[in-house]
Amino acid sequence: PALCRQQLIDARREQRLSRIIHSECRATVRQITSRHNSGDQGNVSQHTVPHSLLRMGLRS
């Protein structure tokens, strides 16, 4: 990242996000964010999830 901020979604969270995406292919960003935040890893915003999906190559 250009600002060198700490990534909110690390490798472990990316794996969780990937599992959520593959289990529900047609889920909206809101649904994905809600499922991701239901765990005990802390919250991410609905703005962070699409950026993470782009970085992971799961969104065009």
C-alpha positions, 0 to 999 in steps of 0.5 A: 500500500502506498501509505504503508499502513498495517493490513487489516486483513492478514493471510489468516483473514484472507483464508477465511474470506476465501472460504466464505466466498467459495461457500456462497458464490452469489453473496453480496459484499454486505453478506460477506462482511457480516459473515466475516465479522461474525467470527472473533477476529474483529471487524472489518468495514464493507469498504475493506472487503472489496479491496481485499477481494481485488488484491486476492484476485477474486473480483474483476 
